Amino acid sequence: MPTPAFKRPESVLVVVHTDDQVLLMERCSPEGFWQSVTGSLREDESPLDCAERELAEETGFAAGDLRDLGLTQRFPIAPEWRQRYAPGVAENVEHAFALWLDATRPPTLNPEEHRAWRWMPAAEAARTATSWTNRAAIRRALSLPEPMTD
């Protein structure tokens, strides 16, 4: 199947966690950008299929029982990434999932995407994740209270 000319403006985010720890990974670029598993849906891919694929690609973890968090968020596409999308597309829709593990384990990172990883307490992860959508998904996955401001 030929590669589409533009990315589909729809993505997934997967919060990988234990009962009290959350896995965050630092992107290669920009430095200091910490996130959960993320990725864009392919042309004919469902959000669940994309979440399973991205989880394997970015961590080496099998999907197991992915939980749909019932959280779909819309956010503006950063100007530096807009050329990847069709003209006039300015927003992305993100579907959030979670994967519970019984214990922390080291992920197998894709070195083209991520430079480091850390398991951290849930509240710290909810503060550390760079994007507001990621912070909201962590809070939802671990039933953390909403902050006064975000």
C-alpha positions as CSV (number, residue, x, y, z in Angstrom):
1,M,0.0,0.0,0.0
2,P,1.5,3.4,-0.9
3,T,2.3,5.8,1.9
4,P,-0.3,8.6,2.1
5,A,0.9,12.1,1.2
6,F,-0.2,13.5,4.6
7,K,-0.5,12.2,8.1
8,R,-4.0,11.4,9.5
9,P,-4.7,14.0,12.2
10,E,-5.6,11.3,14.7
11,S,-3.4,9.7,17.3
12,V,-3.2,7.6,20.4
13,L,-1.6,7.9,23.8
14,V,-0.9,4.9,26.0
15,V,-0.2,5.3,29.7
16,V,1.9,2.3,30.9
17,H,1.6,1.9,34.7
18,T,1.6,-0.3,37.8
19,D,-0.6,0.4,40.8
20,D,1.5,3.5,41.7
21,Q,4.2,4.0,39.0
22,V,4.1,5.4,35.5
23,L,6.5,4.9,32.6
24,L,7.6,8.1,30.9
25,M,10.1,8.3,28.0
26,E,12.1,11.3,26.9
27,R,11.9,12.1,23.2
28,C,15.2,12.4,21.2
29,S,13.9,15.8,20.0
30,P,13.1,18.1,21.5
31,E,15.3,17.3,24.5
32,G,13.4,17.3,27.8
33,F,10.1,16.3,26.2
34,W,8.8,13.5,28.5
35,Q,5.8,11.5,27.3
36,S,3.9,8.2,27.4
37,V,3.6,6.0,24.3
38,T,2.2,8.0,21.4
39,G,1.6,7.7,17.7
40,S,-0.5,8.5,14.7
41,L,-3.1,6.3,13.2
42,R,-2.4,4.8,9.8
43,E,-4.9,5.2,7.0
44,D,-7.2,2.3,7.8
45,E,-6.2,1.7,11.4
46,S,-8.5,1.8,14.5
47,P,-7.3,3.6,17.6
48,L,-7.0,0.3,19.5
49,D,-4.9,-1.3,16.7
50,C,-2.7,1.8,16.7
51,A,-2.3,1.7,20.4
52,E,-1.2,-1.9,20.3
53,R,1.3,-1.2,17.4
54,E,2.8,1.9,19.0
55,L,3.1,0.1,22.4
56,A,5.2,-2.7,20.8
57,E,7.2,-0.3,18.6
58,E,8.1,2.1,21.4
59,T,8.5,-0.2,24.4
60,G,8.7,-3.8,23.2
61,F,5.7,-4.6,25.5
62,A,2.8,-6.8,24.4
63,A,-0.5,-5.0,24.6
64,G,-2.1,-7.5,27.0
65,D,-5.4,-5.9,28.2
66,L,-5.3,-2.3,27.0
67,R,-8.0,-0.2,28.7
68,D,-9.8,2.5,26.7
69,L,-9.7,5.5,29.1
70,G,-12.8,7.0,27.5
71,L,-10.7,10.2,27.0
72,T,-10.6,11.8,23.5
73,Q,-8.9,15.1,23.4
74,R,-8.4,17.7,20.6
75,F,-5.3,19.9,20.5
76,P,-3.7,22.3,18.0
77,I,-0.9,20.9,15.8
78,A,2.3,22.7,16.5
79,P,3.3,25.0,13.6
80,E,6.6,23.1,13.0
81,W,4.6,19.9,12.3
82,R,1.8,21.3,10.1
83,Q,3.5,20.5,6.8
84,R,3.0,16.8,7.7
85,Y,-0.8,17.3,7.4
86,A,-3.1,18.2,4.6
87,P,-3.5,22.0,4.0
88,G,-6.0,23.5,6.4
89,V,-5.6,20.8,9.1
90,A,-4.8,22.5,12.4
91,E,-5.9,20.1,15.1
92,N,-5.3,16.5,16.1
93,V,-7.7,14.2,17.9
94,E,-6.0,11.9,20.5
95,H,-7.5,8.7,22.0
96,A,-6.1,7.7,25.4
97,F,-5.5,4.1,26.6
98,A,-3.8,2.5,29.6
99,L,-1.8,-0.7,30.1
100,W,-1.5,-1.9,33.7
101,L,1.5,-4.0,34.5
102,D,2.0,-6.0,37.8
103,A,5.5,-4.7,38.2
104,T,7.9,-2.2,36.6
105,R,10.1,-3.5,33.9
106,P,12.6,-1.9,31.5
107,P,11.2,-1.0,28.1
108,T,13.1,-1.6,24.8
109,L,13.2,1.9,23.4
110,N,13.3,2.8,19.7
111,P,16.5,4.9,19.7
112,E,15.2,7.0,16.8
113,E,12.3,8.2,19.0
114,H,13.3,8.1,22.6
115,R,16.6,8.7,24.4
116,A,15.7,7.8,28.0
117,W,13.0,6.3,30.2
118,R,11.9,6.4,33.8
119,W,9.4,4.8,36.1
120,M,8.1,7.4,38.5
121,P,5.4,7.8,41.1
122,A,2.1,8.6,39.5
123,A,1.7,12.1,40.8
124,E,5.2,13.0,39.7
125,A,4.5,11.6,36.2
126,A,1.4,13.7,36.0
127,R,3.5,16.8,36.7
128,T,6.5,15.7,34.5
129,A,4.7,14.8,31.2
130,T,5.2,17.6,28.8
131,S,1.8,17.8,27.1
132,W,-1.4,18.7,28.9
133,T,-3.2,15.8,27.2
134,N,-0.6,13.3,28.6
135,R,-1.0,14.8,32.1
136,A,-4.8,14.4,31.8
137,A,-4.5,10.8,30.6
138,I,-2.2,9.9,33.5
139,R,-4.6,11.4,36.0
140,R,-7.5,9.5,34.4
141,A,-5.6,6.2,34.3
142,L,-4.6,6.3,37.9
143,S,-7.7,8.2,39.3
144,L,-5.6,11.1,40.4
145,P,-7.4,14.4,41.4
146,E,-7.4,17.2,38.9
147,P,-4.9,20.0,39.6
148,M,-6.1,23.5,40.4
149,T,-4.4,24.7,37.2
150,D,-2.8,22.8,34.3
